[in-house]
Amino acid sequence: NNLRKDGPYQQSTWSVLLSLHSVLELGRGCKGVGGIVGRRIRTLTEMSMNMVHIRLSMEMKARD
């Protein structure tokens, strides 16, 4: 497990993931209020989560 080598980068990745997660929760909360808006936020968030995940796994592969 060599995640700890690049501390600052890991840190920023986690803060991005956390903020994305809070947006996701916000989108869930909006579901009752404005379903369309909430759904759109959620779709966008899930797309960016996937992109972050793909990029992370690519970087992991590149590191090996």
Buried (B, 14 or more C-beta within 10 A) or exposed (E): EEEEEEEEEEEEBEEEBEEBEEBBEEBEEBBEEEEEEBBEBBEBBEEBBEEBEEEEEEEEEEEE
